[in-house]
Amino acid sequence: MPFAITNSCCTDAACVRVCPVGCIHPAPGEPGFGTSEILHIDPASCIDCGACADACPVGAIFPVDRLGAHDAIYADINAAYYSGSSGSSGSDEARPDPSGAAAPQRRHIADDLDVAVVGTGPAGMYTVNELLAHTEARITLIDEHLTPGGLVRSGVAPDHPHTKQIERAFALALRHPRVEFLGGVQLGRDVTLAELGEQFAAVFLATGADAARRLGIDGEDAPRVTSALDVVRWSGGVPGFDTSPLPEANLGRAVVVGTGNVALDLARLLTLSPDELGRTDVADRTLDWLRVHRLDDVVLLGRGDAAHAAYTEAEFRALDRVPGLTVRLVDADEPTPSFEPHTGARITVVFGSRIEQFVDHGEHVGVRVERVDGPTHLAADVVITSLGYDVGAEGATTLGLPHDPATGAYRHEGGRVAATGAVRDGAGIYVTGWAKRGARGGIGANRLCAAETVQTFVDDVAGGVIVSPKRTRDTLRDALRLKGISTTDARGARAIDRAERSRGEAAHRPRVKFVTTDELARTAARTRRLSVRGRSARG
């Protein structure tokens, strides 16, 4: 019985490397790898060995006959990739050589260097793993939040718990003797890039994309217009985003501008029943809001046609798993549907929609849309723009790094950035993840991205481009202490993780997150106090 990959796939290709017959695609180096939402197993070639399921870090691979009722569609999705009906190429030309040709040898450097990695999401953690594998460097892992995880912790949709299992693999790196974690340190506020360049031989920026892309139309700054980024931060439990970006609901309708997978994530967030959502790790503040203010009519607006939708087939078909949900699809050449009152939750995807204007009407917002049958006016409680993310030109200027508006990332060569600020000569500044390639690609796409950047660094060290400073990574910790900045370490992060999981177990949820800096700091500090008491007792 063949295996199939489901939508919790992280696409890091661990399964590809262990498959003895090369039946999983797109593989690294093939068209679509890094942009495909999931990988696919060829049912005609699969030999049912189970090696892929054992290697999968997020538990996304199952025998077809063991797929649950909601996941049964993935047997068809995997098979359709090879038949061509999914729009993907299943030709032999796109497939890797199953003979298992040896990968090129990676250079290893033994230089005694201190490097910093800023950001603990998938991009940062894959970079740490690459540095551990190909260098002897000591790594200081820095994050603006007191907890590691980045996108995995607060950006992955709460109803995709299997995807978050990649955290377990990343957690191993935090225990490595060459890795030190400093949480609660914000680049640009607590420490500058120039200061890091003075203290470390190289700095790897894995800071993701922190700005929402805009439409640039009238009314975009109206009170009832917000961004997907703000909603994700609020629902994901990011400290500092305590106030709901969703205003009081009167009509029960939200309009989402965009048809990507993030737009679908938002649609599910708003239409899942509180009981269903209450079994996830969504922030309590969001769950409490949605229990009172129901937004069970969600309209997604896309400019192109359905054939060129930004969402993936797997993610769209997963809407079938939402209990009691009605889904309508209106293509670009079809007339605008009516939006009369209805029973139950409903998602309507309307293609061929050019957004002209948002109009603030106080208790609701008007959306003026131009379509094939003329102008349409929609009234909604809230408009959420889901147009993609950017590293932000302002932040790039602050750091003294070249910004590329076309990709929404930093300009680089193989991950190396030419800093224009006051960074020490001989210090390497590198980027990886969304900061390097723009906000595209799933979690697993960061593995190859990090490998390329670290290889560039290794080559720079071997070529004498990198000059190690006399200071060590201890200098940063001491400097932060003098500034009065309280940080967490790996032990504190593990204490937070245990406490959140314990709270979740009591509530029959994966975890119940702490969502304020004070709560997180107190939980981390409790471990330090216990540790001190233990040493005192033994002394």
RODO-2510 file (C-alpha; in nm, 4 decimals, decimal comma):
residues 539
     n   res          X          Y          Z
     1     m     0,0000     0,0000     0,0000
     2     p     0,1602     0,3335    -0,1020
     3     f     0,2171     0,6216     0,1364
     4     a     0,0841     0,9757     0,0960
     5     i     0,1978     1,3145     0,2243
     6     t    -0,0596     1,5384     0,3952
     7     n    -0,0827     1,9143     0,4341
     8     s     0,1199     1,9284     0,7559
     9     c     0,4271     1,8653     0,5367
    10     c     0,7129     2,1048     0,6196
    11     t     0,8908     2,0364     0,2841
    12     d     1,2376     2,0085     0,4380
    13     a     1,3015     1,7018     0,2168
    14     a     1,4194     1,4684     0,4920
    15     c     1,1904     1,2102     0,3320
    16     v     1,3491     1,2603    -0,0112
    17     r     1,6945     1,1763     0,1195
    18     v     1,5891     0,8411     0,2665
    19     c     1,3584     0,7222    -0,0135
    20     p     1,5361     0,4256    -0,1811
    21     v     1,3482     0,4583    -0,5114
    22     g     1,3306     0,8363    -0,5570
    23     c     0,9524     0,8586    -0,5624
    24     i     0,9046     1,1851    -0,3689
    25     h     0,8861     1,5160    -0,5568
    26     p     0,9546     1,7983    -0,6072
    27     a     1,3000     1,7195    -0,4692
    28     p     1,5779     1,9739    -0,4039
    29     g     1,6963     2,1124    -0,7353
    30     e     1,3693     2,0364    -0,9170
    31     p     1,1190     2,2984    -1,0370
    32     g     0,8708     2,3716    -0,7604
    33     f     1,0900     2,2767    -0,4672
    34     g     1,0778     2,5552    -0,2116
    35     t     0,7477     2,6898    -0,3436
    36     s     0,5318     2,3761    -0,3365
    37     e     0,3232     2,3646    -0,0201
    38     i     0,3712     1,9893     0,0165
    39     l     0,5846     1,7165    -0,1388
    40     h     0,4183     1,4254    -0,3174
    41     i     0,4722     1,0506    -0,3205
    42     d     0,4284     0,8687    -0,6520
    43     p     0,1853     0,5830    -0,5716
    44     a     0,3039     0,3860    -0,8759
    45     s     0,6670     0,3848    -0,7576
    46     c     0,6269     0,3711    -0,3788
    47     i     0,7481     0,0357    -0,2402
    48     d     0,5750     0,0751     0,0981
    49     c     0,9016     0,0689     0,2968
    50     g     0,7975     0,3439     0,5389
    51     a     1,1407     0,5101     0,5455
    52     c     0,9855     0,8454     0,4559
    53     a     0,7363     0,8300     0,7421
    54     d     1,0144     0,7508     0,9893
    55     a     1,2232     1,0444     0,8648
    56     c     0,9424     1,3013     0,8542
    57     p     0,9996     1,5523     1,1380
    58     v     0,6337     1,6581     1,1526
    59     g     0,4480     1,3284     1,1129
    60     a     0,2906     1,4199     0,7784
    61     i     0,3281     1,0854     0,5974
    62     f     0,0886     0,7914     0,6288
    63     p    -0,0047     0,4736     0,4419
    64     v    -0,2992     0,5540     0,2167
    65     d    -0,5192     0,2967     0,3879
    66     r    -0,4580     0,4643     0,7252
    67     l    -0,5557     0,8145     0,6242
    68     g    -0,8464     0,9452     0,8288
    69     a    -1,1702     1,0602     0,6723
    70     h    -1,0540     1,4233     0,6578
    71     d    -0,7120     1,3348     0,5113
    72     a    -0,8290     1,0843     0,2488
    73     i    -0,8155     1,3559    -0,0181
    74     y    -0,4356     1,3556     0,0039
    75     a    -0,4183     1,0166    -0,1636
    76     d    -0,5734     1,1848    -0,4697
    77     i    -0,3585     1,4978    -0,4355
    78     n    -0,0370     1,2935    -0,4263
    79     a    -0,1437     1,0840    -0,7255
    80     a    -0,2658     1,3883    -0,9229
    81     y     0,0802     1,5443    -0,9071
    82     y     0,2100     1,2587    -1,1215
    83     s    -0,0870     1,2382    -1,3558
    84     g    -0,0512     1,6080    -1,4340
    85     s    -0,4069     1,6927    -1,3315
    86     s    -0,2834     1,9093    -1,0449
    87     g    -0,0983     2,1348    -1,2869
    88     s     0,2416     2,0027    -1,1735
    89     s     0,4866     1,8178    -1,3882
    90     g     0,5201     1,4494    -1,3264
    91     s     0,7574     1,3860    -1,6152
    92     d     1,0677     1,1747    -1,5768
    93     e     1,2804     1,4765    -1,6679
    94     a     1,1823     1,6471    -1,3421
    95     r     1,2663     1,3495    -1,1242
    96     p     1,5982     1,2877    -0,9497
    97     d     1,8249     1,0018    -1,0426
    98     p     1,7109     0,7117    -0,8168
    99     s     2,0612     0,5649    -0,8328
   100     g     2,1532     0,8029    -0,5525
   101     a     2,4462     0,9928    -0,7041
   102     a     2,6767     1,1279    -0,4366
   103     a     2,6197     1,4890    -0,3323
   104     p     2,9148     1,7229    -0,3714
   105     q     3,1454     1,7361    -0,0691
   106     r     3,0935     2,0364     0,1580
   107     r     3,3989     2,2149     0,2931
   108     h     3,4445     2,2041     0,6724
   109     i     3,6311     2,4745     0,8664
   110     a     3,7840     2,4242     1,2080
   111     d     3,8570     2,7923     1,2803
   112     d     3,7786     2,8999     1,6361
   113     l     3,5175     3,1669     1,5612
   114     d     3,2268     3,3304     1,7395
   115     v     2,9233     3,3968     1,5194
   116     a     2,5763     3,5344     1,5861
   117     v     2,2460     3,4171     1,4371
   118     v     1,9610     3,6672     1,4758
   119     g     1,6221     3,4976     1,4623
   120     t     1,5073     3,1587     1,5914
   121     g     1,2456     3,0649     1,3339
   122     p     1,3054     2,7904     1,0757
   123     a     1,5575     3,0029     0,8828
   124     g     1,7645     3,0684     1,1931
   125     m     1,7500     2,7132     1,3243
   126     y     1,8432     2,5546     0,9917
   127     t     2,1355     2,7996     0,9816
   128     v     2,2449     2,6882     1,3275
   129     n     2,2296     2,3240     1,2207
   130     e     2,4389     2,3995     0,9109
   131     l     2,6957     2,5895     1,1176
   132     l     2,7191     2,3022     1,3662
   133     a     2,7672     2,0525     1,0846
   134     h     3,0259     2,2416     0,8795
   135     t     3,2160     2,4608     1,1243
   136     e     3,3564     2,4531     1,4763
   137     a     3,2164     2,7987     1,5481
   138     r     3,0545     2,8963     1,8765
   139     i     2,7054     3,0292     1,8021
   140     t     2,5113     3,2959     1,9901
   141     l     2,1445     3,2648     1,8960
   142     i     1,9566     3,5930     1,9429
   143     d     1,5824     3,6607     1,9331
   144     e     1,3750     3,9665     2,0154
   145     h     1,1272     3,7430     2,1980
   146     l     1,1919     3,5570     2,5217
   147     t     1,0983     3,2297     2,3549
   148     p     1,2522     3,0710     2,0436
   149     g     1,0427     2,9485     1,7543
   150     g     0,9618     3,2501     1,5407
   151     l     0,7205     3,1574     1,2625
   152     v     0,6706     2,8034     1,3935
   153     r     0,5577     2,9270     1,7337
   154     s     0,3404     3,2190     1,6329
   155     g     0,2912     3,2121     1,2552
   156     v     0,1789     2,8604     1,1666
   157     a    -0,2012     2,8317     1,1653
   158     p    -0,3250     2,7048     1,5034
   159     d    -0,5266     2,4264     1,3382
   160     h    -0,2062     2,2846     1,1787
   161     p    -0,0518     2,1347     1,4944
   162     h     0,1508     1,8680     1,3115
   163     t     0,3468     2,1344     1,1246
   164     k     0,4629     2,2731     1,4583
   165     q     0,6272     1,9426     1,5480
   166     i     0,9394     2,0662     1,3672
   167     e     1,0069     2,2536     1,6926
   168     r     1,1228     1,9261     1,8461
   169     a     1,4020     1,8903     1,5923
   170     f     1,5075     2,2522     1,6355
   171     a     1,5069     2,2208     2,0150
   172     l     1,8001     1,9800     1,9979
   173     a     2,0256     2,2570     1,8662
   174     l     1,9481     2,4728     2,1711
   175     r     2,1067     2,2042     2,3904
   176     h     2,4297     2,1884     2,1901
   177     p     2,7370     2,2965     2,3929
   178     r     2,8446     2,5363     2,1163
   179     v     2,5086     2,7177     2,1125
   180     e     2,4026     2,9934     2,3516
   181     f     2,0509     3,1393     2,3392
   182     l     1,9825     3,5030     2,4298
   183     g     1,6106     3,5805     2,4187
   184     g     1,4615     3,9252     2,4649
   185     v     1,7270     4,1081     2,2614
   186     q     1,5963     4,3286     1,9804
   187     l     1,8320     4,4205     1,7000
   188     g     1,8347     4,7973     1,6539
   189     r     1,6959     4,8667     2,0012
   190     d     1,9098     4,6698     2,2464
   191     v     2,2092     4,6113     2,0224
   192     t     2,3063     4,7517     1,6839
   193     l     2,4309     4,5586     1,3844
   194     a     2,7580     4,7503     1,4119
   195     e     2,7978     4,6338     1,7740
   196     l     2,7405     4,2725     1,6707
   197     g     2,9921     4,3189     1,3914
   198     e     3,2487     4,4369     1,6470
   199     q     3,1985     4,1298     1,8638
   200     f     3,1429     3,8473     1,6165
   201     a     3,3274     3,7211     1,3121
   202     a     2,9952     3,6939     1,1283
   203     v     2,6303     3,7837     1,1815
   204     f     2,3531     3,5822     1,0159
   205     l     2,0218     3,7666     0,9861
   206     a     1,7270     3,5259     0,9882
   207     t     1,4765     3,7877     1,0956
   208     g     1,2012     3,7070     0,8480
   209     a     0,9726     3,9693     0,6959
   210     d     0,8267     4,2148     0,9439
   211     a     0,6182     4,4513     0,7300
   212     a     0,2890     4,3950     0,5490
   213     r     0,2703     4,4823     0,1810
   214     r     0,0118     4,7444     0,0923
   215     l    -0,2373     4,8047    -0,1882
   216     g    -0,1759     5,1780    -0,2032
   217     i    -0,5434     5,2754    -0,2427
   218     d    -0,7749     5,5217    -0,0711
   219     g    -0,9041     5,4137     0,2689
   220     e    -0,6289     5,1608     0,3401
   221     d    -0,5643     5,3259     0,6768
   222     a    -0,9314     5,3238     0,7818
   223     p    -0,9980     5,1972     1,1383
   224     r    -1,1602     4,8728     1,0208
   225     v    -0,8836     4,7836     0,7746
   226     t    -0,5963     4,5746     0,9112
   227     s    -0,3273     4,3408     0,7838
   228     a    -0,2857     3,9650     0,7985
   229     l     0,0429     4,0237     0,9792
   230     d    -0,1290     4,1968     1,2698
   231     v    -0,3987     3,9284     1,2940
   232     v    -0,1373     3,6513     1,2906
   233     r     0,0664     3,8215     1,5649
   234     w    -0,2459     3,8668     1,7770
   235     s    -0,3783     3,5145     1,7306
   236     g    -0,0315     3,3584     1,7547
   237     g     0,0276     3,5015     2,1009
   238     v     0,3097     3,7453     2,0196
   239     p     0,3656     3,9730     2,3222
   240     g     0,2809     4,3369     2,2614
   241     f    -0,0126     4,2601     2,0313
   242     d    -0,2760     4,2398     2,3037
   243     t    -0,5439     4,4570     2,1429
   244     s    -0,7612     4,2880     1,8839
   245     p    -0,7025     4,4187     1,5296
   246     l    -1,0561     4,2967     1,4589
   247     p    -1,3195     4,5535     1,5635
   248     e    -1,6588     4,4696     1,7132
   249     a    -1,8609     4,2609     1,4681
   250     n    -2,2084     4,3740     1,3672
   251     l    -2,2552     4,2119     1,0271
   252     g    -2,0585     3,8947     1,0944
   253     r    -1,8574     3,9446     0,7746
   254     a    -1,4865     3,9789     0,7049
   255     v    -1,3323     4,0586     0,3662
   256     v    -0,9836     3,9201     0,3060
   257     v    -0,7901     4,0729     0,0168
   258     g    -0,5751     3,7939    -0,1245
   259     t    -0,6103     3,4257    -0,2081
   260     g    -0,2860     3,2806    -0,0733
   261     n    -0,2516     3,0151     0,1932
   262     v    -0,2292     3,2818     0,4636
   263     a    -0,5648     3,4161     0,3460
   264     l    -0,7104     3,0655     0,3808
   265     d    -0,5526     3,0355     0,7272
   266     l    -0,7341     3,3537     0,8286
   267     a    -1,0611     3,2326     0,6795
   268     r    -1,0414     2,9116     0,8825
   269     l    -0,9460     3,1025     1,1971
   270     l    -1,2592     3,3156     1,1689
   271     t    -1,5026     3,0391     1,0716
   272     l    -1,3938     2,7528     1,2970
   273     s    -1,6325     2,7125     1,5883
   274     p    -1,4948     2,8232     1,9273
   275     d    -1,5059     2,4587     2,0386
   276     e    -1,2911     2,3501     1,7421
   277     l    -1,0532     2,6425     1,7820
   278     g    -1,0410     2,5792     2,1562
   279     r    -0,8569     2,2523     2,0905
   280     t    -0,5638     2,4389     1,9338
   281     d    -0,2863     2,6587     2,0737
   282     v    -0,4478     2,9821     1,9516
   283     a    -0,3936     3,2663     2,1995
   284     d    -0,6602     3,2837     2,4701
   285     r    -0,7189     3,6505     2,3898
   286     t    -0,8215     3,5555     2,0358
   287     l    -1,0346     3,2642     2,1479
   288     d    -1,2171     3,4860     2,3988
   289     w    -1,2820     3,7504     2,1301
   290     l    -1,4179     3,4995     1,8795
   291     r    -1,6542     3,3500     2,1374
   292     v    -1,8276     3,6894     2,1527
   293     h    -1,7794     3,8333     1,8033
   294     r    -1,8565     3,5796     1,5327
   295     l    -1,7304     3,6411     1,1791
   296     d    -1,8859     3,3440     1,0036
   297     d    -1,9118     3,5026     0,6578
   298     v    -1,5666     3,5450     0,5017
   299     v    -1,5150     3,6759     0,1479
   300     l    -1,1747     3,6327    -0,0182
   301     l    -1,1033     3,8664    -0,3093
   302     g    -0,8407     3,7797    -0,5713
   303     r    -0,7409     3,9805    -0,8774
   304     g    -0,6607     3,6913    -1,1139
   305     d    -0,8669     3,3902    -1,2120
   306     a    -0,9137     3,0631    -1,0259
   307     a    -0,6569     2,8821    -1,2403
   308     h    -0,3889     3,1160    -1,1041
   309     a    -0,4992     3,1256    -0,7415
   310     a    -0,2174     3,1862    -0,4964
   311     y    -0,3328     2,9122    -0,2585
   312     t    -0,2264     2,5531    -0,3087
   313     e    -0,4711     2,2804    -0,4021
   314     a    -0,3928     2,0898    -0,0844
   315     e    -0,4680     2,3883     0,1367
   316     f    -0,7910     2,4711    -0,0470
   317     r    -0,9190     2,1147    -0,0366
   318     a    -0,8424     2,1038     0,3345
   319     l    -1,1403     2,3379     0,3805
   320     d    -1,3522     2,0262     0,3348
   321     r    -1,2377     1,9249     0,6824
   322     v    -1,3994     2,2238     0,8554
   323     p    -1,7282     2,1052     1,0078
   324     g    -2,0396     2,2883     0,8888
   325     l    -1,8520     2,5113     0,6448
   326     t    -1,9940     2,6100     0,3039
   327     v    -1,7372     2,7067     0,0388
   328     r    -1,8249     2,8975    -0,2789
   329     l    -1,5821     2,9591    -0,5664
   330     v    -1,6636     3,2397    -0,8131
   331     d    -1,4298     3,2630    -1,1135
   332     a    -1,3249     3,5844    -1,2861
   333     d    -1,5754     3,5491    -1,5716
   334     e    -1,8715     3,4684    -1,3468
   335     p    -2,1151     3,7304    -1,2134
   336     t    -2,0750     3,8588    -0,8607
   337     p    -2,2721     3,6404    -0,6166
   338     s    -2,5269     3,7672    -0,3709
   339     f    -2,4486     3,7738    -0,0010
   340     e    -2,7816     3,7236     0,1685
   341     p    -2,7994     3,6061     0,5300
   342     h    -2,7209     3,2381     0,5647
   343     t    -2,7033     2,9628     0,8227
   344     g    -2,3650     2,8362     0,9379
   345     a    -2,0155     2,9429     0,8381
   346     r    -1,9433     3,0381     0,4773
   347     i    -1,6302     3,1206     0,2775
   348     t    -1,6714     3,2778    -0,0674
   349     v    -1,3685     3,3169    -0,2944
   350     v    -1,4355     3,5786    -0,5632
   351     f    -1,1742     3,5978    -0,8396
   352     g    -1,1395     3,8743    -1,0975
   353     s    -1,1795     4,1386    -0,8269
   354     r    -0,9923     4,4674    -0,8550
   355     i    -1,0082     4,6579    -0,5266
   356     e    -1,0747     5,0277    -0,5914
   357     q    -1,1367     5,1808    -0,2499
   358     f    -1,2165     5,1233     0,1178
   359     v    -1,4754     5,3573     0,2705
   360     d    -1,5049     5,4109     0,6454
   361     h    -1,8719     5,4011     0,7492
   362     g    -1,8069     5,3947     1,1234
   363     e    -1,9803     5,0722     1,2245
   364     h    -1,8628     4,8963     0,9093
   365     v    -1,6278     4,9419     0,6161
   366     g    -1,7312     4,9549     0,2520
   367     v    -1,5254     4,7773    -0,0124
   368     r    -1,5572     4,9002    -0,3714
   369     v    -1,4682     4,6234    -0,6161
   370     e    -1,4582     4,6295    -0,9946
   371     r    -1,5525     4,2993    -1,1604
   372     v    -1,6583     4,1634    -1,4985
   373     d    -2,0219     4,2610    -1,4377
   374     g    -1,9390     4,6094    -1,3111
   375     p    -1,8720     4,7719    -0,9741
   376     t    -1,9673     4,5896    -0,6570
   377     h    -1,9957     4,7323    -0,3062
   378     l    -1,9436     4,5016    -0,0095
   379     a    -2,0051     4,5946     0,3529
   380     a    -1,7880     4,4239     0,6143
   381     d    -1,6974     4,4472     0,9797
   382     v    -1,3306     4,4269     0,8917
   383     v    -1,1024     4,4115     0,5882
   384     i    -0,7836     4,2078     0,6228
   385     t    -0,5186     4,2624     0,3572
   386     s    -0,3174     3,9482     0,2894
   387     l    -0,0780     4,0589     0,0159
   388     g     0,2503     3,9173     0,1394
   389     y     0,5287     4,0409     0,3640
   390     d     0,8391     4,2566     0,3281
   391     v     1,1523     4,3047     0,5404
   392     g     1,0615     4,6743     0,5407
   393     a     1,2618     4,9522     0,3764
   394     e     1,2710     5,1470     0,7044
   395     g     1,4302     4,8588     0,8923
   396     a     1,6811     4,8055     0,6119
   397     t     1,7824     5,1710     0,6331
   398     t     1,8196     5,1479     1,0108
   399     l     2,0511     4,8480     0,9761
   400     g     2,2394     4,9995     0,6854
   401     l     2,1540     4,7134     0,4515
   402     p     2,0492     4,7310     0,0854
   403     h     1,6764     4,6645     0,0390
   404     d     1,5327     4,5052    -0,2744
   405     p     1,1709     4,6240    -0,3223
   406     a     1,1141     4,3680    -0,5973
   407     t     1,1658     4,0698    -0,3646
   408     g     1,0883     4,2393    -0,0341
   409     a     1,4244     4,1160     0,1001
   410     y     1,7858     4,2301     0,1291
   411     r     2,0192     4,2427    -0,1693
   412     h     2,2873     3,9771    -0,1427
   413     e     2,5242     3,7451    -0,3268
   414     g     2,4822     3,3875    -0,2171
   415     g     2,3603     3,5142     0,1194
   416     r     2,6441     3,7671     0,1713
   417     v     2,5288     4,1268     0,2190
   418     a     2,7394     4,4352     0,1584
   419     a     2,6612     4,6450     0,4662
   420     t     2,6607     5,0222     0,4167
   421     g     2,6584     5,1068     0,7876
   422     a     2,9407     5,1290     1,0407
   423     v     3,0218     4,7572     1,0441
   424     r     3,3787     4,6456     1,1180
   425     d     3,5912     4,5626     0,8153
   426     g     3,6339     4,1885     0,7987
   427     a     3,2979     4,1156     0,9623
   428     g     3,0643     3,9040     0,7531
   429     i     2,6975     4,0012     0,7321
   430     y     2,4789     3,7252     0,5882
   431     v     2,1068     3,6721     0,5357
   432     t     1,8924     3,3626     0,5142
   433     g     1,5230     3,2756     0,4957
   434     w     1,2642     3,5374     0,4004
   435     a     1,5168     3,8137     0,4726
   436     k     1,7206     3,6638     0,1864
   437     r     1,4690     3,5460    -0,0728
   438     g     1,1455     3,7268     0,0148
   439     a     0,8313     3,5944     0,1833
   440     r     0,7885     3,2776    -0,0173
   441     g     0,8471     2,9102     0,0411
   442     g     0,7456     2,6876     0,3288
   443     i     0,9389     2,5854     0,6374
   444     g     1,1505     2,3284     0,4587
   445     a     1,2650     2,5730     0,1891
   446     n     1,4837     2,7298     0,4557
   447     r     1,7061     2,4219     0,4745
   448     l     1,8654     2,4691     0,1308
   449     c     1,8565     2,8453     0,1737
   450     a     2,0591     2,8167     0,4954
   451     a     2,2965     2,5650     0,3374
   452     e     2,3834     2,8099     0,0588
   453     t     2,4417     3,0983     0,2995
   454     v     2,6601     2,8937     0,5345
   455     q     2,8590     2,7613     0,2383
   456     t     2,9261     3,1221     0,1337
   457     f     3,0451     3,1958     0,4878
   458     v     3,2691     2,8882     0,4920
   459     d     3,4231     2,9907     0,1599
   460     d     3,4769     3,3448     0,2926
   461     v     3,6590     3,2109     0,5984
   462     a     3,8732     2,9822     0,3864
   463     g     3,9520     3,2722     0,1528
   464     g     4,0609     3,5027     0,4332
   465     v     3,7669     3,7423     0,3874
   466     i     3,6483     3,6964     0,7460
   467     v     3,8665     3,8452     1,0192
   468     s     3,7836     3,7354     1,3724
   469     p     3,7593     4,0136     1,6336
   470     k     3,9539     3,9966     1,9581
   471     r     3,6355     4,0140     2,1603
   472     t     3,4302     3,7033     2,2367
   473     r     3,0602     3,6357     2,2566
   474     d     3,0785     3,6944     2,6330
   475     t     3,1191     4,0635     2,5493
   476     l     2,7588     4,0825     2,4261
   477     r     2,6146     3,9212     2,7366
   478     d     2,8138     4,1597     2,9584
   479     a     2,7119     4,4624     2,7512
   480     l     2,3432     4,3701     2,7745
   481     r     2,3740     4,3252     3,1488
   482     l     2,5281     4,6734     3,1835
   483     k     2,2369     4,8159     2,9830
   484     g     1,9933     4,6539     3,2256
   485     i     1,8444     4,4268     2,9600
   486     s     1,6998     4,1061     3,1020
   487     t     1,7403     3,8032     2,8776
   488     t     1,6376     3,4397     2,8793
   489     d     1,8657     3,1478     2,8102
   490     a     1,7943     2,7988     2,6790
   491     r     1,7071     2,6733     3,0275
   492     g     1,4526     2,9525     3,0729
   493     a     1,3056     2,8816     2,7294
   494     r     1,2609     2,5148     2,8213
   495     a     1,0894     2,6186     3,1444
   496     i     0,8435     2,8319     2,9495
   497     d     0,7786     2,5447     2,7096
   498     r     0,7120     2,2988     2,9949
   499     a     0,4800     2,5407     3,1743
   500     e     0,2782     2,6160     2,8597
   501     r     0,2438     2,2481     2,7755
   502     s     0,1366     2,1735     3,1329
   503     r    -0,1306     2,4438     3,1116
   504     g    -0,2379     2,2967     2,7793
   505     e    -0,2634     1,9442     2,9159
   506     a    -0,5021     2,0652     3,1858
   507     a    -0,7182     2,2292     2,9170
   508     h    -0,6899     1,9407     2,6634
   509     r    -0,4908     2,1621     2,4278
   510     p    -0,1369     2,1356     2,2830
   511     r    -0,0309     2,4322     2,4942
   512     v    -0,1729     2,7483     2,6516
   513     k     0,0668     3,0284     2,5698
   514     f     0,1888     3,3068     2,7910
   515     v     0,1223     3,6194     2,5852
   516     t     0,2853     3,8944     2,7904
   517     t     0,6523     3,9636     2,8440
   518     d     0,6014     3,9717     3,2225
   519     e     0,4449     3,6231     3,2294
   520     l     0,7217     3,4806     3,0123
   521     a     0,9993     3,6482     3,2140
   522     r     0,8581     3,5300     3,5477
   523     t     0,8311     3,1725     3,4232
   524     a     1,1878     3,1733     3,2911
   525     a     1,3228     3,3370     3,6081
   526     r     1,1555     3,0771     3,8268
   527     t     1,3922     2,8167     3,6853
   528     r     1,6959     3,0319     3,7622
   529     r     1,5824     3,0751     4,1240
   530     l     1,5317     2,7002     4,1642
   531     s     1,8736     2,6372     4,0119
   532     v     2,0391     2,8773     4,2565
   533     r     1,8589     2,7169     4,5504
   534     g     1,9706     2,3738     4,4353
   535     r     2,3350     2,4792     4,4164
   536     s     2,3113     2,6425     4,7588
   537     a     2,1666     2,3259     4,9117
   538     r     2,4418     2,1125     4,7605
   539     g     2,7072     2,3652     4,8702
***
